Amino acid sequence: MTMRVDAKVVMLGKESVGKTSLVERYVHHRFLVGPYQNTIGAAFVAKPIQVGEKVVTLGIWDTAGSERYEAMSRIYYRGARAAIVCYDLTDTSSFQRARFWVKEVQNCEEHCKIYLCGTKIDLIESDRGLRQVDYHDVQDFADEIGAQHFETSSKTGNNVDELFQKVAEDFNSISFQFMTEETGIDLGQKKDSYFYSCCHS
Ligand SMILES: Nc1nc2c(ncn2[C@@H]2O[C@H](COP(=O)(O)OP(=O)(O)OP(=O)(O)O)[C@@H](O)[C@H]2O)c(=O)[nH]1
């Protein structure tokens, strides 16, 4: 079966922050328990999402967080319309890594919207002392870079649907803007031209 993808979305962030778990929760409504498995390279899934009367299909690339695969991740965010930059709320170093990815995306993909996602909030709900990344610090950073900010749990499902729904809604409203500004231009072509207008270094 082939499926037309409207928008490319890329999951970025340090290894084991929970990128795969977020996609798994959102797409398959489940949380996998058992030994943690590194993503190797990247995984792809297409997910149609209802936005008002329209269906927007997100093509989600789940990249490997290990620094070993850093150069490969660049291939996956090329042409992305949204980047979900994840950090683990119980790990300060993962937030430093998130800042790195934000810079990368800002430098290379001017049409890519950034979403900051603090993961594993369920751990903090059961023990407040585990929080290592302050909500307000991230919100200030989000305001500075014009990003949306979510705190989620793939274990309980908390805020996961809201995150992806927001990505699809934002994409839909941006496309709508193109359509009204450029009447007569085929939206598909317009979008494609953006798909390839990224850095080529
Ligand atoms: N409690 C809790 N654990 C989580 C959550 N999300 C992920 N985990 C756990 O964190 C570990 C890493 O999760 P992954 O989803 O594989 O992380 P990843 O970012 O895809 O890792 P890489 O593929 O190596 O980049 C696993 O043991 C998960 O079970 C969450 O919301 N809550």
The ligand as an SDF file (V2000), in Angstrom:
LIG
                    3D

 32 34  0  0  0  0  0  0  0  0999 V2000
    9.0500    5.8420   32.6470 N   0  0  0  0  0  0  0  0  0  0  0  0
    9.2010    6.1390   31.3480 C   0  0  0  0  0  0  0  0  0  0  0  0
   10.1560    5.5300   30.6250 N   0  0  0  0  0  0  0  0  0  0  0  0
   10.2530    5.8430   29.3090 C   0  0  0  0  0  0  0  0  0  0  0  0
    9.3930    6.7790   28.6810 C   0  0  0  0  0  0  0  0  0  0  0  0
    9.7500    6.8850   27.3840 N   0  0  0  0  0  0  0  0  0  0  0  0
   10.7740    6.0340   27.1970 C   0  0  0  0  0  0  0  0  0  0  0  0
   11.0810    5.3930   28.3470 N   0  0  0  0  0  0  0  0  0  0  0  0
   12.1500    4.3920   28.5370 C   0  0  0  0  0  0  0  0  0  0  0  0
   13.3970    4.9590   28.1760 O   0  0  0  0  0  0  0  0  0  0  0  0
   14.2080    4.0230   27.4610 C   0  0  0  0  0  0  0  0  0  0  0  0
   14.6060    4.5750   26.1050 C   0  0  0  0  0  0  0  0  0  0  0  0
   13.4410    4.7330   25.2960 O   0  0  0  0  0  0  0  0  0  0  0  0
   13.5070    4.7970   23.6910 P   0  0  0  0  0  0  0  0  0  0  0  0
   12.1540    5.1940   23.2310 O   0  0  0  0  0  0  0  0  0  0  0  0
   14.0660    3.5310   23.1350 O   0  0  0  0  0  0  0  0  0  0  0  0
   14.5770    5.9630   23.4830 O   0  0  0  0  0  0  0  0  0  0  0  0
   15.1530    6.5770   22.1170 P   0  0  0  0  0  0  0  0  0  0  0  0
   15.2740    8.0390   22.3260 O   0  0  0  0  0  0  0  0  0  0  0  0
   14.3550    6.1200   20.9590 O   0  0  0  0  0  0  0  0  0  0  0  0
   16.6260    5.9290   22.0710 O   0  0  0  0  0  0  0  0  0  0  0  0
   17.6250    5.7730   20.7850 P   0  0  0  0  0  0  0  0  0  0  0  0
   16.8990    4.9380   19.8050 O   0  0  0  0  0  0  0  0  0  0  0  0
   18.8330    5.0930   21.3380 O   0  0  0  0  0  0  0  0  0  0  0  0
   17.9600    7.1300   20.2960 O   0  0  0  0  0  0  0  0  0  0  0  0
   13.3830    2.7270   27.3780 C   0  0  0  0  0  0  0  0  0  0  0  0
   13.7750    1.8580   28.4170 O   0  0  0  0  0  0  0  0  0  0  0  0
   11.9530    3.2080   27.5830 C   0  0  0  0  0  0  0  0  0  0  0  0
   11.1320    2.2170   28.1650 O   0  0  0  0  0  0  0  0  0  0  0  0
    8.3910    7.4100   29.4880 C   0  0  0  0  0  0  0  0  0  0  0  0
    7.5800    8.2480   29.0440 O   0  0  0  0  0  0  0  0  0  0  0  0
    8.3400    7.0340   30.8070 N   0  0  0  0  0  0  0  0  0  0  0  0
  1  2  1  0
  2  3  2  0
  2 32  1  0
  3  4  1  0
  4  5  2  0
  4  8  1  0
  5  6  1  0
  5 30  1  0
  6  7  2  0
  7  8  1  0
  8  9  1  0
  9 10  1  0
  9 28  1  0
 10 11  1  0
 11 12  1  0
 11 26  1  0
 12 13  1  0
 13 14  1  0
 14 15  2  0
 14 16  1  0
 14 17  1  0
 17 18  1  0
 18 19  2  0
 18 20  1  0
 18 21  1  0
 21 22  1  0
 22 23  2  0
 22 24  1  0
 22 25  1  0
 26 27  1  0
 26 28  1  0
 28 29  1  0
 30 31  2  0
 30 32  1  0
M  END
$$$$
